[in-house]
């Protein structure tokens, strides 16, 4: 689990920094396509967001159907997002129906049908995942399932920090392990 914890934290940290910087730059330079009548009070709407960044040797790609920026709230809402992170020895994909980025704190919340998968077969499912940028903490208080090669760990919460590189599945935990052949 320590490698999983480290990889997930790297993914989320890179995602937070890159999305914030890119959205601010795009706000000033990107043409904005009209989405029809105003559906929200967003200050800026960007349709079909495609961002690519390389940070500390890690390449990531972000795709979202829509980004809504709320300047007064200091928040950017992303809808139907996919983040692909390419590390030296593996890659990760994060899917979520929606998410929010706090522009000041760089904290992130990804919600609804959150699935994190790695190229080496690890998968994490939950309904919401949070990234606290100051504490370098990835967590959820919602049920979580981790699985790989038929082994499954389920719990009612998940918590991981980068300083100790430990991941904790908490609450009522159920684990089923299968033997590798």
Steps between C-alpha positions, in 0.01 A plus 500: 500500500784757555568512126130547433484779756801677355372465144151628580641798689736587214210479255274722705773755578600529135136522402424780748796717408468452127124555483522818703781649295358392167149623571629841606712525185217381278261745663716781371580355157238245391203574281179400671231323304144585587310216665164657429290670766671557833451187709704619796653810653853398400734784405656290227392182323743292297369211291709191413802571719821321399807575709844341493783566743833353605595558864800342673532243221135396526281564194128542545206563271171645620181480301171649616180562312469834674676728748303767685701768681346692789741785576318639803488154663854421385382167364520316168246225431594224256244268340556150361871498557774255414855544623778280362834506679809344348783415738828334410389147592117517482202712409182598682152599389257691722136527393226704664169653402586835657752675718596828660834675530541768766710759317655641819581186702542266198285245684306268270185294532398250232147362529261243357624172360866559587724226360881502524683229303867427444672326211614226741141401578419689819153654516335726757127581494315754714236770469721793603871561555661810654850642470620737774799676342642649823486172694598296191207273585271292276184383676136403491241429767295305248517125434806398301604185315861417404556203271774325307527151352184378674600630844258757641515736799184688596455759771290795603782756471845550348783726610852550371770758563823552310722562803473141627393341168245282679149434380224405741170336417283566804164427651350158447768341283460181302790346311502204265836386366562257217826319443718605211581218264 
